[in-house]
């Protein structure tokens, strides 16, 4: 479970900063490796791409939960975000 905070509202056509929640699945040997892989997925996600002049240096990503799941578990596609207005 990933939480992003203080991302530019311009991603959604808003003027104030936004946050998001997302879940991503990766194969990794350690939690640290999983975090690195997920960060790479987020950096390359078209939904989060924003022009350099609109980027916010306060944007952060937090890993709220890293859970090991069995290889035969049903997995949702690695896409989708639940956005929210910061401060709400």
PyMOL commands that set and color helices and strands:
alter all, ss='L'
color gray80, all
select helices_A, chain A and resi 9-12+31-43+46-48+52-54
alter helices_A, ss='H'
color red, helices_A
select strands_A, chain A and resi 2-7+18-22+60-63+82-85
alter strands_A, ss='S'
color yellow, strands_A
deselect
rebuild
show_as cartoon
